[in-house]
């Protein structure tokens, strides 16, 4: 693991690190915020998965999460959204290939060799960070924005024993029925729709649900709301009688101005579960 | 004035606007955060002047200031740092020309026609924003980072009747004695050093001081600290018996991780003066 940068930040350290990933077969870069409390022993962790076109850097610099994480004594992990580099397949579209890993393990070429973001986020990166840093693997929460909200919800509902709490900002809720989903799941997983089910938060809510608390925020003026389909997840939550807070925030759009506006709520929400 | 974007943000609106500036003879773009209270009438204003290489956008997206400004009911203005565009002079160096206006009115060519950032920030932009938005010209504070800290301090000490409070993050404190200053003041104002005095915060502190409260934060690990020369300003503050809070923050560097870490303090500091 190579240290790219470490900056003092809200009494803790905002670092950027690069490591060789087994899952992707590439070097991967991630951000990690450690609050001051990490100097005294393992702290709880909140994973933040980013959206289409993002790297590890966007949320790290624009979501304003460190302020609240420092208040709560929680670490933040900001993974990248895909493998990158010259030997890695890509597509001209912003929503496929590099920057658009969709948090799945690709089975189809040209994506299969490197696009294993599910394994990266659930196996590879956890193994590294829990070995290298004072982080408490028994206290993990997960959140994300847009494609990253999709990732957070699908991973949490697949690994409920790992995550005490899950939240999402404007998540892609029903990718098997959306142009933000059908294109990517088809490219990465192939045409057999039955393989897509494990990566659709609304279907997972119907089939699995989640043991712990759940918080979802979406803006009523989100310019991508027809692609996000929050109505599908809301329906599934209510139908399942799932514990959840589902909020439509008046006037807000899809931007980081929206994410940052509600970040305090999300970090507090997770901290309550992680320190319970 | 043209609206580039308006995003809901912490209950208010983060906007970006473009207008034709008389001072620079170019189109200029700025950011403005209006808290929810602006819907009910004029709110106090905090100006944020940015540093070298920045546009209106850096602080608007990375400083985390809107959270605290929303709490306090204060508007934020984020001007650009120079005129820009094809007909505007530039230099290959990052610290001269576009992105490096230094908050002076250039008298020397090729800069003189457009590089009038002092007039832009003190005349042109105020005239526009106090006409167009629900902002209270009788309640203004000013802050900034690095070159923008220099701008905030020099403008406040020149116009103490306008600003109730001034603060700065890692300001350039003594540009007449620094490579961050001598180069730019020489290029924009010419070789006559007596014309530089009006743009040196340490000399202005000696000669003018400031009527109201002043807050200065600099990181002990600032990688540019030899160029900033906080010791010159600290000396001048103490020698003058100026009301001030001058802080060296242990371990922090020059980045926006530093700025965001102490933004709550700065916004609260100004709000106390603006709501007094």
Contacts between the chains, C-beta under 8 A, distances in Angstrom:
chain1	res1	chain2	res2	distance
A	7	B	252	7.9
A	7	B	253	5.7
A	7	B	255	5.1
A	7	B	257	4.1
A	7	B	258	7.3
A	8	B	219	7.0
A	8	B	221	7.0
A	8	B	249	7.9
A	8	B	251	4.2
A	8	B	252	4.4
A	8	B	253	6.5
A	8	B	257	6.8
A	8	B	258	6.8
A	8	B	261	7.3
A	9	B	257	4.0
A	9	B	258	7.6
A	9	B	260	7.3
A	9	B	261	5.6
A	10	B	260	7.6
A	10	B	261	4.7
A	11	B	261	7.4
A	14	B	257	5.1
A	61	B	61	7.4
A	61	B	62	5.0
A	61	B	256	6.8
A	62	B	61	5.0
A	62	B	62	6.3
A	64	B	64	4.2
A	64	B	67	6.1
A	64	B	260	7.2
A	66	B	257	7.5
A	66	B	260	7.1
A	66	B	261	7.8
A	67	B	64	6.1
A	67	B	67	7.1
A	67	B	260	7.0
A	67	B	261	8.0
A	67	B	264	7.3
A	219	B	8	7.0
A	221	B	8	7.0
A	249	B	8	7.9
A	251	B	8	4.2
A	252	B	7	7.9
A	252	B	8	4.4
A	253	B	7	5.7
A	253	B	8	6.5
A	255	B	7	5.1
A	256	B	61	6.8
A	257	B	7	4.1
A	257	B	8	6.8
A	257	B	9	4.0
A	257	B	14	5.1
A	257	B	66	7.6
A	258	B	7	7.3
A	258	B	8	6.8
A	258	B	9	7.6
A	260	B	9	7.4
A	260	B	10	7.6
A	260	B	64	7.1
A	260	B	66	7.1
A	260	B	67	7.0
A	261	B	8	7.3
A	261	B	9	5.6
A	261	B	10	4.7
A	261	B	11	7.4
A	261	B	66	7.8
A	261	B	67	8.0
A	264	B	67	7.3
